[in-house]
């Protein structure tokens, strides 16, 4: 197995991705659910550009300790934080995260938005079809396709004892 290729992005790269996404959107969204933590910054940039003011967050956790890797992928998520159904019911909602790798997190949020009565559309900066666990399912909107491990500028280690290289 080859080591995973890394790609370190700059803020200019992120701006270009946002600019690539904006013309894709069809119609207006009445709400946005940003998936923590990765969706907070792209969601904020998109909300500002699109004038979305009804902004919510969802925090999802998947069990980390399981014996078999496949069992870990099949684990049911725990929602640490999720908006009240009344905040989503009947609203066309943009669900934003940074990347669709396996697709587990954003799909779990999409299903939960739908169960709350919202009308979800998914949006990511990067879509990795090679890791996707959901067959032909893909994000409704995405800026780029990749097979790399993406390191966004907000993920760079900023502790004073570290050099700002993107190493984790």
N, C-alpha and C positions, 0 to 999 in steps of 0.2 A: 504494500500500500504506500503510495507516494505521500510525502508530507503536504499538508494543505497550504496552498498558495495564499499569501497575505497581500492585501491591498490596503494601503493607508491613504485615506482621503483628506483633503484640505477643506477649509470652509468654502473656497471657490468651487471645488468639486460638488459640494452639497448644494450650493446656489444653482449650479447647472442642472442638477437632478431635480430640484424644485421647479425650475423653469421648464424642464421637460414634462413634468407632471401636469402643471396647470392647464395647458390646452386640452388635455385628455378628458377633463371632467365634463360630464353631461348634466346640465341642470344645476340647481342649487341644493346644498345640504343644509338641513335645519339643525343638525347637531354633529359633534365630533366626539369620538371616544379615542383617547390616546392610550395606547398600551404602555404601561410603565416597564422599564425605564426607557427603552429604545425609541418609543414613539413620541416622547415628550417634545424633543427639539424639532423633528420634522413636522409634527402635528402643530406646534406653535407657529412655525414658519408658514405652513399651509393655511392655518386659521386666519392669520394676519392678512395673507395675500388674497384670501377668498371672502373675507369679511364674516367668517363664522364666529358667533359670539357664545353659543351654547356649547361649552367645552367641558368634557367629562373625562375621567380616567378610569382605567381598569388595571388592576394588578393581579397577575396570574402566577401561580407557582405549581410546578410539577414535582412530584416526589423525586428526590435525588438519589436515595439509597435503595436500590433493588438489586437482586442477585443477577438477573439476566438482562442484558442490554435491550433485547426486544421487549421484555416486560416493562422496562422503563419507558420505552416509546409508547406503549399502550396505556400507560397510567392516566387516570382521570385527573384533570386539573383541580386545584383548590383556588377559588377566587378570594384573594386577600381583601380586595376592594372592588366594588362594582356599583355603578349608579342604580338608584331606585328605578323600578319599572316606569313610574310616572314621568321620569326625565327623558325616557326614550320612546314611549308609546306613540305610534303614529308618525314619528319623525324619520325622515330620510337621513341616515346617519353614516358618516364617513369614519371607519375604523382604521386608525393609523398606527403602524409600527415601522421600525427601521428596515427590517429584513424578513422575508419569508424564506426560512431555511427548510425545516421539516414541515412548517405550516401549522404545527400543533397550537401554538399560542393564539395566533390571530384567528384561526378557525374556531377555537373555543370561545373567543370573545364574540365573533360573528354569530355563532349559534345562540349565545346568551343574549345578545342584542335582539335577535329575532324572537327569542322566547319571551322577551320583555315587551314585544309589540312594536319594536323599531324595525326600520327597513335598512339593513346594513349593506354597505359597500366597503370592500377592503382596499387599502392603499399602503404600499411600502416603497421605500427607495430602491431596494434590491430584491429580486426574485431569484432563488436558486432552484431551478427545476430538477437538478441532480440529487437533491436531498429531500424533495417533496414527498411526503407520506400519503398524499391524497390523490393519487392517480393523475387524472388530467385537470384537476382543480388548480386554479391559479388565482392570484390577486386580481381584483377588478381593475386596479390601476397600479402600475409600477413604472419606475423610471429606467431601470436597467436590469439585465439578466447577468448573473455571475455564477462562477463556480468557486470563487475565492472566499476566504474569511475576510470580511470587510472590517476595517478599524476606522470608525468615524472620528472626527476631530474632538468630539466631546468625550470619547473613551480613552484618550491618551492619559496615562498616569501622571498626575500633577502633584504627587507627594514630593516634598522638598528633598528627599533622599534619592529621587529617581531622575534620570536624564529623560527628557521629553522625546522619546523615540517611538512610542506606541507599543513597546514591549509590555506584556502583562505579567 
